């Protein structure tokens, strides 16, 4: 597990270097995208259940 963590940190450092603002923006966009996907999927599932009744 320690090797995986080190590999992830090395990859992040290679991609973003010391530019933490870009990393923060990227992670924020990723979080918002995942959250919106889950919300839309939940709404679609609820609509499908309601339509079957």
C-alpha positions in Angstrom: 0.0 0.0 0.0 2.9 2.3 0.7 4.3 1.9 -2.8 0.9 2.9 -4.3 0.8 6.0 -2.2 4.3 7.0 -3.2 3.4 6.3 -6.9 0.3 8.5 -6.6 2.3 11.4 -5.0 5.1 11.1 -7.6 2.6 11.2 -10.4 0.8 14.2 -8.9 4.1 16.0 -8.5 5.1 15.3 -12.1 1.8 16.5 -13.4 1.4 19.7 -11.3 4.8 20.4 -9.8 4.6 23.1 -7.2 1.5 24.6 -8.8 -1.0 23.8 -6.1 -3.7 26.1 -7.5 -4.0 24.0 -10.6 -4.2 20.9 -8.5 -6.9 22.4 -6.3 -8.9 23.5 -9.4 -8.6 20.0 -11.0 -9.6 18.3 -7.8 -12.6 20.7 -7.3 -13.8 20.1 -10.9 -13.4 16.3 -10.4 -15.4 16.5 -7.1 -18.2 18.6 -8.7 -18.4 16.3 -11.7 -18.7 13.1 -9.6 -21.3 14.8 -7.4 -23.4 16.0 -10.3 -23.2 12.5 -11.9 -24.5 10.9 -8.8 -27.3 13.5 -8.5 -28.4 13.1 -12.1 -28.3 9.3 -11.8 -30.4 9.4 -8.6 -33.0 11.6 -10.3 -33.2 9.4 -13.4 -33.5 6.3 -11.2 -36.3 8.0 -9.2 -38.1 9.0 -12.4 -37.9 5.4 -13.7 -39.4 4.1 -10.4 -42.2 6.6 -10.5 -43.0 5.9 -14.2 -43.3 2.1 -13.5 -46.0 2.7 -10.9 
